[in-house]
Amino acid sequence: MDLPDIIYRKSPPLAFISLNRTETRNVFTYPMMESLCKALKDAKNDSEIKVIILSGEGEAFSAGGNIKDMAG
Protein backbone atom coordinates (compact mmCIF):
# COMPACT_ATOMS: atom_id res chain seq x y z
CA MET A 1 0.00 0.00 0.00
CA ASP A 2 1.48 3.34 -1.08
CA LEU A 3 1.07 5.82 1.78
CA PRO A 4 2.96 9.09 1.19
CA ASP A 5 3.91 11.15 4.23
CA ILE A 6 2.92 8.64 6.91
CA ILE A 7 4.37 5.56 8.53
CA TYR A 8 1.83 2.76 9.05
CA ARG A 9 2.43 -0.53 10.77
CA LYS A 10 0.37 -3.11 12.53
CA SER A 11 1.20 -5.30 15.49
CA PRO A 12 -2.16 -6.77 16.49
CA PRO A 13 -4.07 -5.73 18.41
CA LEU A 14 -2.39 -2.35 17.73
CA ALA A 15 -2.08 -0.23 14.58
CA PHE A 16 0.43 2.63 14.55
CA ILE A 17 0.05 5.64 12.26
CA SER A 18 2.70 8.33 12.38
CA LEU A 19 2.71 11.59 10.42
CA ASN A 20 6.08 11.80 8.68
CA ARG A 21 6.80 15.24 7.21
CA THR A 22 9.30 16.39 9.81
CA GLU A 23 10.76 19.09 7.55
CA THR A 24 7.43 20.98 7.83
CA ARG A 25 6.49 19.90 11.38
CA ASN A 26 4.03 17.40 9.87
CA VAL A 27 1.85 19.99 8.13
CA PHE A 28 -1.13 18.24 6.53
CA THR A 29 -1.22 18.00 2.74
CA TYR A 30 -3.88 16.40 0.55
CA PRO A 31 -1.66 13.33 -0.13
CA MET A 32 -1.06 12.95 3.62
CA MET A 33 -4.80 13.13 4.35
CA GLU A 34 -5.47 10.49 1.67
CA SER A 35 -2.77 8.26 3.18
CA LEU A 36 -4.23 8.74 6.64
CA CYS A 37 -7.71 7.79 5.40
CA LYS A 38 -6.37 4.65 3.68
CA ALA A 39 -4.51 3.56 6.81
CA LEU A 40 -7.52 4.20 9.05
CA LYS A 41 -9.80 2.22 6.71
CA ASP A 42 -7.29 -0.62 6.59
CA ALA A 43 -7.10 -0.74 10.38
CA LYS A 44 -10.89 -0.54 10.68
CA ASN A 45 -11.33 -3.49 8.32
CA ASP A 46 -8.76 -5.66 10.12
CA SER A 47 -10.61 -7.68 12.74
CA GLU A 48 -7.38 -8.16 14.73
CA ILE A 49 -6.86 -4.40 15.25
CA LYS A 50 -8.49 -3.06 18.41
CA VAL A 51 -6.51 0.17 19.01
CA ILE A 52 -5.09 2.81 16.66
CA ILE A 53 -2.23 4.96 17.95
CA LEU A 54 -1.78 8.21 16.02
CA SER A 55 1.45 10.19 16.47
CA GLY A 56 3.82 12.54 14.68
CA GLU A 57 7.50 12.07 13.91
CA GLY A 58 9.98 14.74 14.95
CA GLU A 59 9.32 17.72 17.22
CA ALA A 60 5.61 18.21 16.57
CA PHE A 61 2.48 16.15 16.13
CA SER A 62 1.28 18.54 13.43
CA ALA A 63 1.51 22.25 12.76
CA GLY A 64 -1.90 22.14 11.02
CA GLY A 65 -2.90 22.43 7.38
CA ASN A 66 -0.69 23.48 4.48
CA ILE A 67 -1.76 27.04 3.76
CA LYS A 68 -0.30 26.88 0.23
CA ASP A 69 -2.60 23.95 -0.55
CA MET A 70 -5.61 25.71 0.99
CA ALA A 71 -5.06 28.86 -1.08
CA GLY A 72 -5.43 26.92 -4.35
Secondary structure by P-SEA (a helix, b strand, c coil): cccccbbbbbcccbbbbbbccccccccccaaaaaaaaaaaaaaaacccccbbbbbbcccccccccccccccc
